[in-house]
Structures are given as C-alpha cells and as structure tokens.
Amino acid sequence: EAKLVESGGGLVQPGGSLRLSCAASGFSVSSVYINWMRRVPGKGEDWVSSITSDGAIKYSDSVKGRFTISRDNAKNTVYLQMNSLQSEDAALYFCVAQGGVRGQGTQVTVSS
C-alpha cells in the first residue's frame, strides 16, 4: 500500500526555521513527482513546492528564497526546509505524490 507520513511541524517564532519530512512507503519517492501543499482553514489549499523524479524543483512565489525542498532516496523521504517563517506560513503542511497519494499532514504554527 502506498503511503506518505509527514512530520516535523510545531510551534516556531516568526523568523524561525523548521524542517518537515515526508516519508514514503510502498513506492519510491525518486520515481514520482512529489508536491508539498499547505492548507489553512477557510482559505483552501495552496501549492508550496515540488520535486520531479529527475530532480527538477519549483517553488511558489510566496516561499521562494525561504524554503528548500530536497529528497533522500536512501531514506525514501522528501524534506521541506523552511526558514524565515512568517505568520502567513502557518498551516497544515502535507505532501502529495504523483497519482494522488497524500499524507495526513503536519501542523506548523508561527507565533511569538
């Protein structure tokens, strides 16, 4: 069974950093397109970043220069390093794989 599990969320002060993990099982992250998304109640879902099977990377304008997506094939995990976090980055972050598999998400709260 294909599955994604996110972790690494938490409470951080504005300007702080977090690293989110998206661990896959049942398939290889190196062979599919993985998106990081975020959801805020009442505001829907926003695309944050993506990495393709050949390593091409894209970011939304709102996180470009602050967030970094990466992949560890040996650990079958995709990461999202988030720096200079702002209040508007607070959301439930989740990953979605090509084909529609998605995790439950990990909550990021940005507050002083």
N, CA, C and O atoms as a GROMACS GRO file, in nm:
protein
  448
    1GLU      N    1   0.083  -0.119   0.000
    1GLU     CA    2   0.000   0.000   0.000
    1GLU      C    3   0.087   0.124   0.000
    1GLU      O    4   0.178   0.138   0.083
    2ALA      N    5   0.061   0.215  -0.092
    2ALA     CA    6   0.135   0.341  -0.098
    2ALA      C    7   0.090   0.433   0.014
    2ALA      O    8  -0.029   0.449   0.039
    3LYS      N    9   0.188   0.494   0.081
    3LYS     CA   10   0.156   0.577   0.196
    3LYS      C   11   0.260   0.687   0.212
    3LYS      O   12   0.378   0.667   0.182
    4LEU      N   13   0.214   0.804   0.260
    4LEU     CA   14   0.301   0.916   0.293
    4LEU      C   15   0.273   0.959   0.436
    4LEU      O   16   0.158   0.969   0.478
    5VAL      N   17   0.380   0.985   0.512
    5VAL     CA   18   0.365   1.030   0.650
    5VAL      C   19   0.454   1.152   0.671
    5VAL      O   20   0.575   1.147   0.654
    6GLU      N   21   0.389   1.263   0.709
    6GLU     CA   22   0.462   1.386   0.735
    6GLU      C   23   0.496   1.400   0.882
    6GLU      O   24   0.426   1.348   0.969
    7SER      N   25   0.604   1.471   0.909
    7SER     CA   26   0.643   1.501   1.047
    7SER      C   27   0.729   1.627   1.046
    7SER      O   28   0.771   1.676   0.941
    8GLY      N   29   0.755   1.678   1.167
    8GLY     CA   30   0.845   1.792   1.179
    8GLY      C   31   0.778   1.925   1.206
    8GLY      O   32   0.846   2.025   1.228
    9GLY      N   33   0.647   1.927   1.206
    9GLY     CA   34   0.577   2.051   1.234
    9GLY      C   35   0.587   2.087   1.381
    9GLY      O   36   0.636   2.010   1.463
   10GLY      N   37   0.538   2.207   1.413
   10GLY     CA   38   0.540   2.251   1.551
   10GLY      C   39   0.520   2.400   1.561
   10GLY      O   40   0.480   2.466   1.466
   11LEU      N   41   0.549   2.452   1.680
   11LEU     CA   42   0.536   2.595   1.707
   11LEU      C   43   0.673   2.661   1.692
   11LEU      O   44   0.772   2.614   1.748
   12VAL      N   45   0.678   2.768   1.617
   12VAL     CA   46   0.803   2.839   1.596
   12VAL      C   47   0.775   2.988   1.598
   12VAL      O   48   0.667   3.032   1.558
   13GLN      N   49   0.871   3.066   1.642
   13GLN     CA   50   0.856   3.211   1.644
   13GLN      C   51   0.879   3.267   1.504
   13GLN      O   52   0.949   3.205   1.423
   14PRO      N   53   0.822   3.382   1.475
   14PRO     CA   54   0.850   3.447   1.345
   14PRO      C   55   1.001   3.461   1.324
   14PRO      O   56   1.074   3.500   1.415
   15GLY      N   57   1.044   3.428   1.205
   15GLY     CA   58   1.186   3.431   1.175
   15GLY      C   59   1.256   3.299   1.198
   15GLY      O   60   1.372   3.282   1.161
   16GLY      N   61   1.187   3.205   1.260
   16GLY     CA   62   1.246   3.076   1.292
   16GLY      C   63   1.242   2.979   1.176
   16GLY      O   64   1.199   3.012   1.065
   17SER      N   65   1.289   2.857   1.203
   17SER     CA   66   1.300   2.754   1.099
   17SER      C   67   1.241   2.622   1.146
   17SER      O   68   1.237   2.593   1.266
   18LEU      N   69   1.197   2.545   1.051
   18LEU     CA   70   1.153   2.408   1.073
   18LEU      C   71   1.191   2.326   0.951
   18LEU      O   72   1.202   2.378   0.840
   19ARG      N   73   1.212   2.197   0.973
   19ARG     CA   74   1.231   2.105   0.861
   19ARG      C   75   1.123   1.998   0.866
   19ARG      O   76   1.113   1.922   0.963
   20LEU      N   77   1.043   1.994   0.762
   20LEU     CA   78   0.937   1.894   0.751
   20LEU      C   79   0.988   1.774   0.673
   20LEU      O   80   1.070   1.786   0.582
   21SER      N   81   0.936   1.657   0.712
   21SER     CA   82   0.971   1.534   0.642
   21SER      C   83   0.845   1.470   0.585
   21SER      O   84   0.737   1.478   0.643
   22CYS      N   85   0.861   1.406   0.472
   22CYS     CA   86   0.753   1.334   0.407
   22CYS      C   87   0.809   1.195   0.373
   22CYS      O   88   0.877   1.177   0.272
   23ALA      N   89   0.779   1.099   0.458
   23ALA     CA   90   0.834   0.965   0.442
   23ALA      C   91   0.737   0.877   0.363
   23ALA      O   92   0.618   0.870   0.395
   24ALA      N   93   0.789   0.812   0.262
   24ALA     CA   94   0.704   0.728   0.177
   24ALA      C   95   0.726   0.580   0.204
   24ALA      O   96   0.834   0.537   0.244
   25SER      N   97   0.621   0.505   0.183
   25SER     CA   98   0.630   0.358   0.186
   25SER      C   99   0.540   0.304   0.076
   25SER      O  100   0.438   0.363   0.042
   26GLY      N  101   0.579   0.190   0.021
   26GLY     CA  102   0.500   0.129  -0.085
   26GLY      C  103   0.536   0.178  -0.224
   26GLY      O  104   0.485   0.125  -0.323
   27PHE      N  105   0.621   0.276  -0.233
   27PHE     CA  106   0.670   0.325  -0.362
   27PHE      C  107   0.797   0.406  -0.337
   27PHE      O  108   0.829   0.439  -0.222
   28SER      N  109   0.867   0.439  -0.444
   28SER     CA  110   0.992   0.513  -0.432
   28SER      C  111   0.970   0.660  -0.466
   28SER      O  112   0.916   0.692  -0.571
   29VAL      N  113   1.014   0.749  -0.375
   29VAL     CA  114   0.998   0.892  -0.399
   29VAL      C  115   1.082   0.938  -0.518
   29VAL      O  116   1.054   1.042  -0.578
   30SER      N  117   1.184   0.863  -0.552
   30SER     CA  118   1.270   0.903  -0.662
   30SER      C  119   1.208   0.876  -0.799
   30SER      O  120   1.260   0.920  -0.901
   31SER      N  121   1.098   0.806  -0.802
   31SER     CA  122   1.036   0.770  -0.929
   31SER      C  123   0.910   0.847  -0.960
   31SER      O  124   0.848   0.826  -1.064
   32VAL      N  125   0.870   0.937  -0.869
   32VAL     CA  126   0.745   1.012  -0.888
   32VAL      C  127   0.767   1.160  -0.859
   32VAL      O  128   0.871   1.201  -0.808
   33TYR      N  129   0.666   1.237  -0.893
   33TYR     CA  130   0.660   1.380  -0.870
   33TYR      C  131   0.596   1.398  -0.732
   33TYR      O  132   0.488   1.344  -0.705
   34ILE      N  133   0.663   1.476  -0.645
   34ILE     CA  134   0.611   1.500  -0.509
   34ILE      C  135   0.586   1.650  -0.492
   34ILE      O  136   0.672   1.732  -0.522
   35ASN      N  137   0.469   1.682  -0.443
   35ASN     CA  138   0.434   1.820  -0.411
   35ASN      C  139   0.423   1.838  -0.260
   35ASN      O  140   0.375   1.749  -0.189
   36TRP      N  141   0.468   1.952  -0.210
   36TRP     CA  142   0.431   1.998  -0.077
   36TRP      C  143   0.317   2.099  -0.094
   36TRP      O  144   0.324   2.190  -0.176
   37MET      N  145   0.213   2.078  -0.014
   37MET     CA  146   0.096   2.166  -0.016
   37MET      C  147   0.074   2.216   0.126
   37MET      O  148   0.130   2.162   0.221
   38ARG      N  149  -0.009   2.319   0.140
   38ARG     CA  150  -0.050   2.363   0.272
   38ARG      C  151  -0.194   2.406   0.269
   38ARG      O  152  -0.246   2.452   0.168
   39ARG      N  153  -0.258   2.391   0.384
   39ARG     CA  154  -0.400   2.420   0.396
   39ARG      C  155  -0.425   2.504   0.518
   39ARG      O  156  -0.379   2.473   0.629
   40VAL      N  157  -0.499   2.612   0.498
   40VAL     CA  158  -0.541   2.698   0.607
   40VAL      C  159  -0.692   2.694   0.611
   40VAL      O  160  -0.756   2.712   0.507
   41PRO      N  161  -0.753   2.670   0.726
   41PRO     CA  162  -0.899   2.666   0.735
   41PRO      C  163  -0.961   2.792   0.677
   41PRO      O  164  -0.923   2.904   0.713
   42GLY      N  165  -1.055   2.773   0.587
   42GLY     CA  166  -1.124   2.886   0.526
   42GLY      C  167  -1.055   2.945   0.406
   42GLY      O  168  -1.111   3.030   0.337
   43LYS      N  169  -0.931   2.899   0.379
   43LYS     CA  170  -0.855   2.955   0.266
   43LYS      C  171  -0.818   2.851   0.161
   43LYS      O  172  -0.756   2.885   0.061
   44GLY      N  173  -0.855   2.727   0.183
   44GLY     CA  174  -0.826   2.625   0.083
   44GLY      C  175  -0.684   2.576   0.089
   44GLY      O  176  -0.612   2.596   0.187
   45GLU      N  177  -0.643   2.510  -0.019
   45GLU     CA  178  -0.510   2.451  -0.028
   45GLU      C  179  -0.423   2.529  -0.125
   45GLU      O  180  -0.470   2.572  -0.230
   46ASP      N  181  -0.298   2.546  -0.088
   46ASP     CA  182  -0.202   2.614  -0.175
   46ASP      C  183  -0.084   2.522  -0.204
   46ASP      O  184  -0.037   2.450  -0.116
   47TRP      N  185  -0.038   2.526  -0.326
   47TRP     CA  186   0.082   2.454  -0.363
   47TRP      C  187   0.203   2.533  -0.311
   47TRP      O  188   0.208   2.656  -0.322
   48VAL      N  189   0.300   2.461  -0.255
   48VAL     CA  190   0.417   2.525  -0.196
   48VAL      C  191   0.542   2.498  -0.280
   48VAL      O  192   0.615   2.590  -0.319
   49SER      N  193   0.566   2.368  -0.308
   49SER     CA  194   0.688   2.333  -0.378
   49SER      C  195   0.673   2.195  -0.438
   49SER      O  196   0.585   2.118  -0.398
   50SER      N  197   0.759   2.163  -0.534
   50SER     CA  198   0.754   2.030  -0.594
   50SER      C  199   0.893   1.987  -0.638
   50SER      O  200   0.981   2.069  -0.664
   51ILE      N  201   0.909   1.857  -0.646
   51ILE     CA  202   1.032   1.798  -0.697
   51ILE      C  203   0.993   1.682  -0.786
   51ILE      O  204   0.914   1.596  -0.747
   52THR      N  205   1.049   1.680  -0.906
   52THR     CA  206   1.016   1.574  -1.001
   52THR      C  207   1.111   1.456  -0.984
   52THR      O  208   1.207   1.461  -0.907
   53SER      N  209   1.082   1.348  -1.056
   53SER     CA  210   1.165   1.229  -1.048
   53SER      C  211   1.309   1.256  -1.094
   53SER      O  212   1.402   1.191  -1.048
   54ASP      N  213   1.326   1.350  -1.185
   54ASP     CA  214   1.461   1.381  -1.231
   54ASP      C  215   1.524   1.497  -1.155
   54ASP      O  216   1.629   1.548  -1.193
   55GLY      N  217   1.457   1.539  -1.046
   55GLY     CA  218   1.516   1.638  -0.957
   55GLY      C  219   1.485   1.783  -0.987
   55GLY      O  220   1.538   1.872  -0.921
   56ALA      N  221   1.399   1.809  -1.084
   56ALA     CA  222   1.360   1.948  -1.112
   56ALA      C  223   1.276   2.001  -0.997
   56ALA      O  224   1.189   1.932  -0.945
   57ILE      N  225   1.304   2.124  -0.957
   57ILE     CA  226   1.242   2.182  -0.838
   57ILE      C  227   1.173   2.313  -0.874
   57ILE      O  228   1.221   2.391  -0.956
   58LYS      N  229   1.059   2.335  -0.811
   58LYS     CA  230   0.986   2.460  -0.826
   58LYS      C  231   0.932   2.504  -0.691
   58LYS      O  232   0.909   2.423  -0.601
   59TYR      N  233   0.913   2.635  -0.678
   59TYR     CA  234   0.858   2.694  -0.555
   59TYR      C  235   0.751   2.795  -0.591
   59TYR      O  236   0.754   2.858  -0.697
   60SER      N  237   0.655   2.811  -0.500
   60SER     CA  238   0.561   2.919  -0.516
   60SER      C  239   0.633   3.051  -0.487
   60SER      O  240   0.734   3.052  -0.416
   61ASP      N  241   0.582   3.158  -0.541
   61ASP     CA  242   0.647   3.288  -0.520
   61ASP      C  243   0.650   3.327  -0.372
   61ASP      O  244   0.741   3.397  -0.328
   62SER      N  245   0.551   3.280  -0.297
   62SER     CA  246   0.541   3.319  -0.156
   62SER      C  247   0.650   3.256  -0.069
   62SER      O  248   0.677   3.306   0.040
   63VAL      N  249   0.712   3.148  -0.115
   63VAL     CA  250   0.814   3.082  -0.032
   63VAL      C  251   0.951   3.082  -0.097
   63VAL      O  252   1.049   3.042  -0.034
   64LYS      N  253   0.960   3.125  -0.221
   64LYS     CA  254   1.086   3.123  -0.294
   64LYS      C  255   1.192   3.202  -0.218
   64LYS      O  256   1.169   3.315  -0.177
   65GLY      N  257   1.309   3.142  -0.201
   65GLY     CA  258   1.418   3.207  -0.129
   65GLY      C  259   1.418   3.177   0.019
   65GLY      O  260   1.516   3.206   0.088
   66ARG      N  261   1.309   3.121   0.070
   66ARG     CA  262   1.299   3.090   0.213
   66ARG      C  263   1.288   2.940   0.238
   66ARG      O  264   1.338   2.889   0.339
   67PHE      N  265   1.223   2.869   0.148
   67PHE     CA  266   1.201   2.725   0.163
   67PHE      C  267   1.289   2.649   0.065
   67PHE      O  268   1.319   2.696  -0.044
   68THR      N  269   1.331   2.530   0.107
   68THR     CA  270   1.411   2.444   0.020
   68THR      C  271   1.357   2.301   0.025
   68THR      O  272   1.345   2.242   0.132
   69ILE      N  273   1.325   2.247  -0.091
   69ILE     CA  274   1.279   2.108  -0.100
   69ILE      C  275   1.399   2.021  -0.137
   69ILE      O  276   1.485   2.060  -0.215
   70SER      N  277   1.402   1.902  -0.079
   70SER     CA  278   1.510   1.809  -0.111
   70SER      C  279   1.460   1.667  -0.096
   70SER      O  280   1.350   1.643  -0.047
   71ARG      N  281   1.542   1.573  -0.139
   71ARG     CA  282   1.499   1.433  -0.138
   71ARG      C  283   1.617   1.346  -0.099
   71ARG      O  284   1.729   1.365  -0.146
   72ASP      N  285   1.591   1.250  -0.012
   72ASP     CA  286   1.690   1.149   0.026
   72ASP      C  287   1.639   1.014  -0.023
   72ASP      O  288   1.551   0.954   0.039
   73ASN      N  289   1.693   0.968  -0.132
   73ASN     CA  290   1.644   0.843  -0.191
   73ASN      C  291   1.668   0.724  -0.099
   73ASN      O  292   1.587   0.632  -0.095
   74ALA      N  293   1.779   0.725  -0.027
   74ALA     CA  294   1.810   0.613   0.062
   74ALA      C  295   1.708   0.601   0.175
   74ALA      O  296   1.676   0.491   0.220
   75LYS      N  297   1.658   0.716   0.220
   75LYS     CA  298   1.558   0.717   0.327
   75LYS      C  299   1.416   0.721   0.271
   75LYS      O  300   1.319   0.716   0.346
   76ASN      N  301   1.405   0.729   0.140
   76ASN     CA  302   1.275   0.736   0.073
   76ASN      C  303   1.190   0.849   0.131
   76ASN      O  304   1.071   0.831   0.158
   77THR      N  305   1.252   0.964   0.148
   77THR     CA  306   1.190   1.076   0.216
   77THR      C  307   1.216   1.206   0.139
   77THR      O  308   1.324   1.228   0.084
   78VAL      N  309   1.115   1.291   0.137
   78VAL     CA  310   1.128   1.426   0.082
   78VAL      C  311   1.118   1.524   0.198
   78VAL      O  312   1.037   1.507   0.288
   79TYR      N  313   1.201   1.627   0.194
   79TYR     CA  314   1.206   1.725   0.302
   79TYR      C  315   1.164   1.863   0.252
   79TYR      O  316   1.171   1.893   0.133
   80LEU      N  317   1.121   1.945   0.346
   80LEU     CA  318   1.096   2.085   0.319
   80LEU      C  319   1.160   2.165   0.431
   80LEU      O  320   1.108   2.170   0.542
   81GLN      N  321   1.273   2.229   0.401
   81GLN     CA  322   1.339   2.316   0.496
   81GLN      C  323   1.275   2.454   0.486
   81GLN      O  324   1.273   2.515   0.379
   82MET      N  325   1.223   2.501   0.596
   82MET     CA  326   1.153   2.629   0.597
   82MET      C  327   1.227   2.726   0.687
   82MET      O  328   1.239   2.704   0.807
   83ASN      N  329   1.276   2.834   0.629
   83ASN     CA  330   1.349   2.936   0.704
   83ASN      C  331   1.272   3.068   0.698
   83ASN      O  332   1.182   3.087   0.616
   84SER      N  333   1.308   3.157   0.788
   84SER     CA  334   1.245   3.290   0.792
   84SER      C  335   1.093   3.279   0.792
   84SER      O  336   1.024   3.348   0.717
   85LEU      N  337   1.043   3.192   0.877
   85LEU     CA  338   0.898   3.168   0.880
   85LEU      C  339   0.823   3.293   0.924
   85LEU      O  340   0.866   3.368   1.011
   86GLN      N  341   0.708   3.312   0.861
   86GLN     CA  342   0.622   3.426   0.887
   86GLN      C  343   0.485   3.376   0.932
   86GLN      O  344   0.451   3.259   0.912
   87SER      N  345   0.409   3.464   0.991
   87SER     CA  346   0.276   3.424   1.040
   87SER      C  347   0.190   3.367   0.928
   87SER      O  348   0.108   3.278   0.952
   88GLU      N  349   0.207   3.418   0.809
   88GLU     CA  350   0.125   3.369   0.698
   88GLU      C  351   0.167   3.231   0.648
   88GLU      O  352   0.100   3.173   0.562
   89ASP      N  353   0.277   3.178   0.702
   89ASP     CA  354   0.318   3.042   0.667
   89ASP      C  355   0.248   2.938   0.755
   89ASP      O  356   0.257   2.818   0.726
   90ALA      N  357   0.180   2.980   0.859
   90ALA     CA  358   0.112   2.886   0.947
   90ALA      C  359   0.003   2.812   0.870
   90ALA      O  360  -0.083   2.873   0.807
   91ALA      N  361   0.009   2.680   0.877
   91ALA     CA  362  -0.086   2.598   0.801
   91ALA      C  363  -0.062   2.451   0.834
   91ALA      O  364   0.033   2.415   0.904
   92LEU      N  365  -0.151   2.368   0.783
   92LEU     CA  366  -0.127   2.224   0.782
   92LEU      C  367  -0.051   2.192   0.654
   92LEU      O  368  -0.101   2.217   0.545
   93TYR      N  369   0.068   2.139   0.667
   93TYR     CA  370   0.150   2.105   0.551
   93TYR      C  371   0.139   1.956   0.524
   93TYR      O  372   0.147   1.874   0.616
   94PHE      N  373   0.121   1.923   0.398
   94PHE     CA  374   0.111   1.782   0.362
   94PHE      C  375   0.175   1.760   0.225
   94PHE      O  376   0.186   1.853   0.145
   95CYS      N  377   0.214   1.638   0.200
   95CYS     CA  378   0.274   1.606   0.072
   95CYS      C  379   0.178   1.520  -0.010
   95CYS      O  380   0.098   1.443   0.043
   96VAL      N  381   0.190   1.537  -0.139
   96VAL     CA  382   0.105   1.464  -0.234
   96VAL      C  383   0.194   1.408  -0.343
   96VAL      O  384   0.273   1.480  -0.404
   97ALA      N  385   0.181   1.279  -0.367
   97ALA     CA  386   0.262   1.214  -0.470
   97ALA      C  387   0.184   1.205  -0.601
   97ALA      O  388   0.061   1.204  -0.603
   98GLN      N  389   0.259   1.199  -0.707
   98GLN     CA  390   0.201   1.173  -0.839
   98GLN      C  391   0.113   1.049  -0.831
   98GLN      O  392   0.157   0.944  -0.784
   99GLY      N  393  -0.008   1.061  -0.875
   99GLY     CA  394  -0.103   0.951  -0.862
   99GLY      C  395  -0.204   0.975  -0.752
   99GLY      O  396  -0.303   0.904  -0.743
  100GLY      N  397  -0.179   1.076  -0.668
  100GLY     CA  398  -0.280   1.117  -0.572
  100GLY      C  399  -0.260   1.075  -0.428
  100GLY      O  400  -0.338   1.115  -0.342
  101VAL      N  401  -0.160   0.996  -0.400
  101VAL     CA  402  -0.137   0.958  -0.260
  101VAL      C  403  -0.100   1.082  -0.180
  101VAL      O  404  -0.014   1.161  -0.220
  102ARG      N  405  -0.166   1.100  -0.065
  102ARG     CA  406  -0.136   1.216   0.018
  102ARG      C  407  -0.132   1.175   0.164
  102ARG      O  408  -0.200   1.081   0.206
  103GLY      N  409  -0.051   1.248   0.240
  103GLY     CA  410  -0.042   1.219   0.382
  103GLY      C  411  -0.144   1.297   0.462
  103GLY      O  412  -0.223   1.373   0.407
  104GLN      N  413  -0.141   1.276   0.593
  104GLN     CA  414  -0.235   1.343   0.682
  104GLN      C  415  -0.193   1.485   0.716
  104GLN      O  416  -0.275   1.568   0.754
  105GLY      N  417  -0.065   1.512   0.701
  105GLY     CA  418  -0.017   1.646   0.724
  105GLY      C  419   0.048   1.666   0.860
  105GLY      O  420   0.031   1.585   0.951
  106THR      N  421   0.122   1.775   0.872
  106THR     CA  422   0.184   1.816   0.997
  106THR      C  423   0.161   1.965   1.015
  106THR      O  424   0.180   2.044   0.923
  107GLN      N  425   0.121   2.003   1.136
  107GLN     CA  426   0.079   2.141   1.161
  107GLN      C  427   0.198   2.231   1.190
  107GLN      O  428   0.286   2.196   1.270
  108VAL      N  429   0.201   2.344   1.126
  108VAL     CA  430   0.302   2.447   1.151
  108VAL      C  431   0.233   2.570   1.207
  108VAL      O  432   0.142   2.624   1.144
  109THR      N  433   0.276   2.612   1.324
  109THR     CA  434   0.223   2.732   1.389
  109THR      C  435   0.335   2.832   1.405
  109THR      O  436   0.442   2.799   1.458
  110VAL      N  437   0.312   2.954   1.361
  110VAL     CA  438   0.413   3.060   1.371
  110VAL      C  439   0.356   3.169   1.460
  110VAL      O  440   0.260   3.238   1.424
  111SER      N  441   0.416   3.183   1.577
  111SER     CA  442   0.362   3.278   1.674
  111SER      C  443   0.470   3.315   1.774
  111SER      O  444   0.555   3.233   1.809
  112SER      N  445   0.464   3.439   1.819
  112SER     CA  446   0.557   3.483   1.923
  112SER      C  447   0.495   3.464   2.061
  112SER      O  448   0.558   3.495   2.162
   0.00000   0.00000   0.00000
